[in-house]
Amino acid sequence: MARYAGGTQVSRGHYWSPGQWHLTSIDRDGQVLPGGASRRYLRVSWPAALLAGPLLAALFVLFLPFMALAMLFEWMFLKSVREARPGAAGPSRGRGGAPLEGGAAGPPEEDVRSGGAGEEALSHVAREVSRRRLEAAGRGD
């Protein structure tokens, strides 16, 4: 297999970029390979391409169950690490909790306790309720 750099004029054929995992087909002699000089290409003969397609497909089918198992084990590991953290919420996260996100729902408790954004919003709602009750009482509703 001959090696070429991007931007080089080449003869017609198929060129594979191992760094990009991309196959480029050149239809006419004298066309330029895409990419800069740092991008490398290998010229692939048609018998090699003919054999590589089914071989790569067979490898994919062979390793697909192992990839699925690896993803399952990673998910289980990350879930157990999140649950084992100190202060992490248990299986019942309360109303409105998102079990797959791993975080608590709603504003942080310190915002509500220390007069943060949560308490500000509650006082605004209380003022609005009082105003509407006074309006309703004034109309005789």
N, C-alpha and C positions, 0 to 999 in steps of 0.2 A: 504494500500500500504506500503510495506516494503522499508526502506531506506538503501542504500549501498554507499560505497565510491569507487572511482576508484582504480583499482589494487586489488580488492577483488575477491576471487574465489566464483562463484555463480552457481546456478543450471540453467538449460535451461529455456529460456523464453525471454520476451521483457523488456528492461530497458530504461527508459527515463531520460535524463539529462535536467532538467528545465533551468539551466544556459546556456546551449548550444542549447537548443531546438533540441536535437538530440535523435533519437530512435535507440538503439542498440539491435540487436537480437543475443542471445547466443544459439548455436545449441546443445552443449553437456554440461553435468554436469561437473563442475570443471574448466570451462574456466574462464579467468580473464577479468574483466571489463576494458576497455581502460581508460587512463588518470591517473593522480596522485591522492593522497589521498584527495586533496582539491576538486576534482570533485565529485559531488553528483549525485546519481541515485535513481530513484524510480522504483520498479518493477511494471509493468503494466499487469494486467490479460487480457486474450484474450477477454472476454466480454467487458471490458472497452475500449480496443483498437478498437474493432468492432464498438462500439457506438461513440467513439471519432472521427473517420475518417469522417463520414458523417456530424457530428455536426460541426467540424472545417471547413469543406468545405462550409457548409451552412452559417456560420458566415463570411467567406471570401467573398462569393457572396453577402451577405447582406450589408457588409460595403465597398465593392469596390467602389460604386458610391460616397460615402462620402469621401473616400481617394482621388478620382480623383478631387472632388470639393475642398478639402483642398489643394491639390497641385496647382490647378488653382489659388486659392486665395493667396497662398504664392507667386506664380510667379507674380501676379498682384501687390501685396504689394511691392515686391523687385524692380519691374520695376518702380513703382511710387516713391520709395525712391531714386533710382538712378537718375531719371529725376529731382527730387526736389533739389538735391544737388547743392550748389552754384558752378557755373562754369561748370556744366555738359553740354554736347552737347545735342542739341535738337533732334527732330526726323530726320532732315536731317544732317547726319554726314559728308557729303562731299564725294568726290570720294575715293573709297577704304576703307571706314569705315566699321566696323563690328558692326551692330546694336544690336546684342545679347550679345556682350562682355561687353559693358558699358564703354569701354576705348577709348581714341582717337587713330586713326591710325597714324603710322609713328613715327619718333623720337620726343621727347619733344621739344617744341619751344625754350627753353633756350639753347639747344645744338646747334641749327642752329644760333641763334642770337649771342651767346657769343663765337663763334669760337670753338665749340665742335666738335663732331664726324661728324655732318652733314655738317658743313662748310669745314672740312678737305676733305671729300669725294667730295664735289663740286669743290674744288680747284684742286684735283687730276684729275677729269674729264676734267676740263678746260685745264689743262696742256696737257693731252692726245689728246684733240681735236686740240690744237695748233700744237703739234708735227706732227700729221697726216696731217694737212693742209700744213705745210711746206714740208713734204715729197711728197705730191701730187703736190704741186707747182714746186718742184725741178724736178719731172719726166715729167712735161708738161701735166698733165692730165686735 
